[in-house]
């Protein structure tokens, strides 16, 4: 549970969006583990497939396909 909170805080606080997406993925995986330990395997698999898989892939594809303006200075 502490690891999940740590990943959640990193998701919001990190400056680089790719690192933020990766910490969101870690948070989703740890939530899936929490569901699995609570004897809810269907919800855990759903959490891992939909959130840690599909949503994170969508976020990464969106970030990689958008153009990034370089900062000067």
N, CA, C and O of each residue as an XYZ file, in Angstrom:
292
protein
N       0.828     -1.189      0.000
C       0.000      0.000      0.000
C       0.875      1.257      0.000
O       0.536      2.246     -0.649
N       1.984      1.222      0.716
C       2.892      2.367      0.746
C       3.496      2.592     -0.640
O       3.659      3.733     -1.074
N       3.826      1.503     -1.327
C       4.385      1.611     -2.672
C       3.373      2.225     -3.636
O       3.748      3.005     -4.512
N       2.111      1.884     -3.483
C       1.062      2.461     -4.330
C       0.953      3.965     -4.097
O       0.832      4.735     -5.049
N       0.994      4.377     -2.854
C       0.940      5.813     -2.551
C       2.169      6.539     -3.091
O       2.068      7.664     -3.580
N       3.323      5.892     -2.999
C       4.547      6.482     -3.541
C       4.458      6.684     -5.049
O       4.825      7.741     -5.563
N       3.970      5.670     -5.752
C       3.801      5.803     -7.203
C       2.767      6.864     -7.541
O       2.938      7.592     -8.519
N       1.703      6.971     -6.762
C       0.674      7.979     -7.025
C       1.231      9.390     -6.854
O       0.937     10.279     -7.653
N       2.019      9.588     -5.831
C       2.627     10.905     -5.611
C       3.620     11.227     -6.721
O       3.671     12.359     -7.202
N       4.419     10.222     -7.135
C       5.356     10.451     -8.231
C       4.639     10.756     -9.545
O       5.129     11.549    -10.349
N       3.494     10.137     -9.763
C       2.737     10.395    -10.977
C       2.350     11.863    -11.089
O       2.382     12.439    -12.177
N       1.994     12.452     -9.989
C       1.562     13.848     -9.999
C       2.743     14.813     -9.964
O       2.681     15.883    -10.570
N       3.805     14.457     -9.271
C       4.875     15.400     -8.998
C       6.026     15.408    -10.011
O       6.772     16.386    -10.069
N       6.189     14.360    -10.800
C       7.313     14.315    -11.732
C       7.139     15.321    -12.862
O       6.023     15.558    -13.323
N       8.244     15.909    -13.304
C       8.200     16.914    -14.364
C       8.169     16.282    -15.752
O       7.481     16.788    -16.639
N       8.902     15.183    -15.958
C       8.936     14.523    -17.256
C       7.693     13.649    -17.410
O       7.409     12.808    -16.557
N       6.958     13.851    -18.497
C       5.678     13.166    -18.646
C       5.855     11.671    -18.870
O       4.997     10.891    -18.458
N       6.942     11.248    -19.512
C       7.164      9.824    -19.718
C       7.430      9.111    -18.396
O       6.940      8.003    -18.180
N       8.200      9.737    -17.515
C       8.429      9.162    -16.185
C       7.130      9.131    -15.375
O       6.898      8.208    -14.595
N       6.302     10.130    -15.567
C       5.013     10.168    -14.881
C       4.108      9.032    -15.360
O       3.404      8.422    -14.555
N       4.121      8.746    -16.647
C       3.323      7.643    -17.182
C       3.836      6.311    -16.651
O       3.040      5.431    -16.320
N       5.149      6.151    -16.567
C       5.711      4.906    -16.049
C       5.388      4.709    -14.572
O       5.150      3.582    -14.138
N       5.376      5.787    -13.800
C       4.988      5.641    -12.400
C       3.486      5.369    -12.270
O       3.065      4.695    -11.330
N       2.673      5.885    -13.202
C       1.250      5.537    -13.238
C       1.068      4.049    -13.517
O       0.193      3.402    -12.941
N       1.904      3.512    -14.407
C       1.865      2.076    -14.692
C       2.233      1.270    -13.445
O       1.598      0.260    -13.144
N       3.254      1.719    -12.727
C       3.627      1.043    -11.477
C       2.511      1.097    -10.450
O       2.271      0.131     -9.726
N       1.830      2.235    -10.392
C       0.708      2.361     -9.469
C      -0.420      1.397     -9.835
O      -1.007      0.766     -8.956
N      -0.722      1.282    -11.126
C      -1.781      0.362    -11.557
C      -1.410     -1.089    -11.268
O      -2.269     -1.886    -10.890
N      -0.150     -1.433    -11.439
C       0.291     -2.801    -11.155
C       0.186     -3.103     -9.667
O      -0.267     -4.184     -9.289
N       0.593     -2.172     -8.823
C       0.501     -2.419     -7.387
C      -0.951     -2.466     -6.907
O      -1.263     -3.186     -5.958
N      -1.834     -1.711     -7.547
C      -3.254     -1.819     -7.210
C      -3.779     -3.188     -7.597
O      -4.574     -3.777     -6.865
N      -3.342     -3.706     -8.749
C      -3.711     -5.059     -9.142
C      -3.226     -6.102     -8.152
O      -3.935     -7.069     -7.872
N      -2.026     -5.916     -7.620
C      -1.497     -6.832     -6.604
C      -2.328     -6.757     -5.324
O      -2.583     -7.779     -4.685
N      -2.741     -5.571     -4.957
C      -3.589     -5.417     -3.764
C      -4.915     -6.147     -3.962
O      -5.383     -6.834     -3.054
N      -5.524     -6.006     -5.138
C      -6.767     -6.738     -5.414
C      -6.549     -8.243     -5.357
O      -7.394     -8.980     -4.850
N      -5.407     -8.700     -5.882
C      -5.124    -10.143     -5.880
C      -4.978    -10.662     -4.450
O      -5.466    -11.748     -4.136
N      -4.317     -9.903     -3.585
C      -4.158    -10.338     -2.192
C      -5.476    -10.270     -1.418
O      -5.633    -10.949     -0.403
N      -6.414     -9.463     -1.885
C      -7.724     -9.401     -1.247
C      -8.684    -10.464     -1.782
O      -9.884    -10.419     -1.509
N      -8.145    -11.424     -2.548
C      -8.918    -12.541     -3.091
C      -9.956    -12.092     -4.110
O     -11.076    -12.601     -4.139
N      -9.570    -11.135     -4.942
C     -10.433    -10.686     -6.036
C      -9.647    -10.803     -7.344
O      -9.240     -9.788     -7.909
N      -9.430    -12.030     -7.833
C      -8.571    -12.192     -9.008
C      -9.160    -11.614    -10.288
O      -8.412    -11.146    -11.147
N     -10.480    -11.634    -10.435
C     -11.088    -11.070    -11.636
C     -10.832     -9.564    -11.714
O     -10.479     -9.045    -12.772
N     -11.008     -8.879    -10.613
C     -10.776     -7.435    -10.584
C      -9.296     -7.141    -10.783
O      -8.943     -6.154    -11.428
N      -8.429     -7.986    -10.236
C      -6.986     -7.785    -10.388
C      -6.561     -7.932    -11.842
O      -5.787     -7.120    -12.348
N      -7.058     -8.954    -12.512
C      -6.710     -9.153    -13.923
C      -7.286     -8.030    -14.768
O      -6.621     -7.546    -15.683
N      -8.497     -7.612    -14.483
C      -9.107     -6.487    -15.183
C      -8.284     -5.217    -14.993
O      -8.074     -4.461    -15.942
N      -7.825     -4.986    -13.781
C      -6.991     -3.821    -13.474
C      -5.690     -3.865    -14.272
O      -5.272     -2.858    -14.844
N      -5.063     -5.019    -14.308
C      -3.793     -5.132    -15.012
C      -3.965     -5.019    -16.527
O      -3.164     -4.362    -17.192
N      -4.988     -5.645    -17.068
C      -5.170     -5.613    -18.525
C      -5.626     -4.254    -19.025
O      -5.080     -3.732    -19.996
N      -6.621     -3.679    -18.369
C      -7.194     -2.438    -18.875
C      -6.339     -1.235    -18.505
O      -5.966     -0.450    -19.376
N      -6.030     -1.083    -17.244
C      -5.315      0.119    -16.830
C      -3.822      0.020    -17.071
O      -3.251      0.882    -17.740
N      -3.176     -1.009    -16.543
C      -1.727     -1.104    -16.687
C      -1.333     -1.436    -18.119
O      -0.203     -1.155    -18.519
N      -2.220     -2.018    -18.893
C      -1.904     -2.355    -20.269
C      -2.403     -1.332    -21.261
O      -1.609     -0.621    -21.877
N      -3.698     -1.250    -21.420
C      -4.274     -0.453    -22.497
C      -4.150      1.055    -22.270
O      -3.758      1.787    -23.179
N      -4.471      1.509    -21.099
C      -4.443      2.950    -20.845
C      -3.015      3.487    -20.885
O      -2.773      4.560    -21.437
N      -2.079      2.756    -20.311
C      -0.680      3.198    -20.331
C      -0.148      3.181    -21.760
O       0.591      4.087    -22.146
N      -0.504      2.174    -22.554
C      -0.086      2.142    -23.963
C      -0.669      3.327    -24.724
O       0.005      3.915    -25.570
N      -1.915      3.680    -24.430
C      -2.534      4.840    -25.067
C      -1.822      6.127    -24.670
O      -1.569      6.979    -25.522
N      -1.497      6.279    -23.397
C      -0.772      7.465    -22.938
C       0.593      7.570    -23.608
O       0.977      8.646    -24.066
N       1.328      6.463    -23.668
C       2.664      6.487    -24.264
C       2.577      6.797    -25.757
O       3.386      7.568    -26.273
N       1.610      6.209    -26.455
C       1.444      6.503    -27.881
C       1.096      7.966    -28.097
O       1.595      8.589    -29.034
N       0.253      8.517    -27.248
C      -0.120      9.923    -27.377
C       1.073     10.832    -27.165
O       1.258     11.796    -27.907
N       1.884     10.537    -26.162
C       3.051     11.372    -25.888
C       4.072     11.257    -27.001
O       4.662     12.261    -27.399
N       4.293     10.059    -27.511
C       5.294      9.880    -28.552
C       4.865     10.472    -29.895
O       5.720     10.870    -30.687
N       3.569     10.538    -30.167
C       3.103     11.057    -31.448
C       2.891     12.563    -31.464
O       2.736     13.147    -32.536
N       2.881     13.194    -30.321
C       2.735     14.649    -30.302
C       4.107     15.291    -30.449
O       5.119     14.742    -30.011
N       4.120     16.445    -31.064
C       5.394     17.147    -31.229
C       5.709     17.902    -29.951
O       4.821     18.414    -29.269
N       6.971     17.954    -29.653
C       7.419     18.610    -28.426
C       8.196     19.857    -28.799
O       9.124     19.802    -29.606
N       7.822     20.968    -28.217
C       8.552     22.198    -28.459
C       9.770     22.227    -27.540
O       9.671     21.973    -26.340
N      10.889     22.534    -28.117
C      12.124     22.618    -27.342
C      12.178     23.946    -26.604
O      11.813     24.990    -27.145
N      12.634     23.888    -25.374
C      12.809     25.118    -24.614
C      14.152     25.742    -24.951
O      15.161     25.058    -25.121
N      14.127     27.028    -25.040
C      15.385     27.754    -25.277
C      15.830     28.365    -23.956
O      15.030     28.914    -23.199
N      17.116     28.256    -23.706
C      17.618     28.920    -22.520
C      17.997     27.963    -21.512
O      18.447     28.349    -20.433
